[in-house]
């Protein structure tokens, strides 16, 4: 399937489910997404990571709406917390066989987005590995001088931005 149309389908599903509060629909979309990911032969470790990553956000929404609300509603809390999984899994279904470059070029060709936008997105995505390398190099250089730059250090990221 065309990457831009897969993205459009995921966007339509997400908008539809954000307007309608239905736990049953959310669970059906989650089940279909997991089955689709299994048919695409996703690694079990990747699927487990995809299912565990949004757990903190889903639990936070559930706890806020059920335990700390003046009028707790279990179905509403479950419905809104399951949306996190719907959004995560639908985007995972789109991105499982699609690279960022394919998606950007497809959006440019099919939806006539400006080429500057497509190349800007690609540039932003391609700078991430270079930023990781720069942060690692700056940390090593700091350690050689006897300065420990922790993960939270603003000096580390300021220097990385300058690079």
C-alpha positions in Angstrom: 0.0 0.0 0.0 1.1 3.5 -0.7 2.8 5.1 2.4 0.9 8.3 2.2 -2.4 6.5 2.0 -1.4 4.3 5.0 -0.6 7.5 6.9 -3.9 9.0 5.9 -5.8 5.9 7.0 -4.0 6.0 10.4 -4.9 9.7 10.7 -8.6 9.0 9.9 -8.7 6.2 12.4 -7.1 8.4 15.1 -9.4 11.3 14.4 -12.5 9.1 14.4 -11.5 7.5 17.7 -10.6 10.8 19.3 -14.1 12.1 18.6 -15.9 8.9 19.9 -15.3 7.5 23.3 -15.8 3.8 22.9 -13.7 1.2 24.8 -15.0 -1.6 22.5 -13.9 0.2 19.4 -10.5 1.0 20.9 -10.0 -2.7 21.9 -10.9 -3.8 18.4 -8.5 -1.5 16.8 -5.7 -2.6 19.2 -6.4 -6.2 18.4 -6.4 -5.7 14.7 -3.2 -3.7 14.9 -1.4 -6.4 16.9 -2.6 -9.0 14.5 -1.4 -6.9 11.6 2.0 -6.5 13.2 2.2 -10.2 13.8 1.4 -10.9 10.2 4.1 -8.5 9.1 6.5 -10.8 11.1 7.6 -8.1 13.6 10.1 -9.4 16.1 8.6 -10.4 19.5 11.1 -8.1 21.3 10.0 -5.1 19.1 6.3 -5.9 19.7 6.9 -6.2 23.4 8.8 -2.8 23.4 5.9 -1.3 21.4 3.4 -2.5 23.9 5.4 -1.6 27.1 6.5 1.9 26.0 3.1 3.6 26.2 2.2 1.8 29.5 3.4 4.7 31.6 1.3 7.3 29.7 -1.8 5.0 29.7 -1.5 4.2 33.4 -1.1 7.9 34.2 -4.3 8.8 32.3 -6.1 5.9 33.9 -5.0 6.9 37.4 -5.8 10.5 36.9 -9.3 9.8 35.6 -10.2 7.0 37.9 -8.4 7.5 41.2 -8.2 11.2 41.4 -11.4 12.3 39.7 -14.3 13.6 41.8 -16.7 11.3 39.9 -14.6 8.2 39.0 -15.8 6.4 35.9 -14.1 3.1 35.1 -15.2 2.9 31.4 -14.2 6.4 30.6 -10.8 6.0 32.2 -10.2 2.7 30.4 -11.4 4.2 27.1 -9.2 7.3 27.3 -6.1 5.3 28.5 -6.6 2.7 25.7 -6.4 5.6 23.1 -2.7 5.8 23.8 -2.3 2.2 22.6 -4.5 2.9 19.6 -2.4 5.9 18.5 0.9 4.1 19.1 -0.1 0.9 17.3 -1.7 2.5 14.3 1.5 4.6 13.7 3.5 1.4 14.3 1.5 -0.3 11.6 2.2 2.6 9.2 5.9 2.7 9.9 6.6 -1.1 10.1 7.5 -1.3 6.4 7.9 2.3 5.5 11.0 4.5 5.8 10.8 8.2 6.5 12.2 8.9 3.1 9.5 6.9 1.4 6.8 8.6 3.4 8.1 12.1 2.7 8.4 11.4 -1.0 5.0 9.8 -1.1 3.4 12.8 0.6 5.2 15.1 -1.8 3.9 13.2 -4.8 0.4 12.2 -3.8 -0.7 15.1 -1.6 1.4 17.7 -3.5 3.2 19.0 -0.4 6.0 21.4 -1.1 9.3 19.8 -1.8 10.9 22.1 0.8 8.7 20.5 3.4 9.6 17.0 2.4 13.3 17.8 2.4 13.0 19.7 5.7 11.5 16.6 7.3 14.2 14.4 5.9 16.9 16.8 7.1 15.4 16.9 10.6 15.2 13.1 10.8 18.7 12.6 9.4 20.3 15.0 11.9 19.3 12.8 14.9 22.2 10.3 14.4 24.6 13.1 14.0 23.4 14.7 17.2 23.8 11.4 19.1 27.4 11.1 17.8 28.2 14.7 18.8 26.8 14.2 22.3 28.9 11.1 22.7 32.0 12.8 21.4 31.5 15.9 23.7 31.0 13.6 26.8 34.2 11.7 26.0 36.1 15.0 25.5 34.8 16.2 28.8 35.9 13.0 30.6 39.4 13.4 29.1 39.5 16.9 30.8 38.2 15.5 34.1 34.7 17.1 33.6 31.8 14.8 33.9 28.8 15.8 31.8 25.8 13.9 32.9 22.8 13.1 30.8 20.9 16.1 32.3 23.7 18.5 31.9 22.6 21.6 29.9 26.3 22.3 29.0 26.3 19.0 27.1 23.3 19.9 25.0 24.4 23.5 24.5 27.7 22.3 23.0 25.9 19.7 20.9 23.6 22.3 19.4 26.6 24.5 18.6 28.2 21.5 16.8 
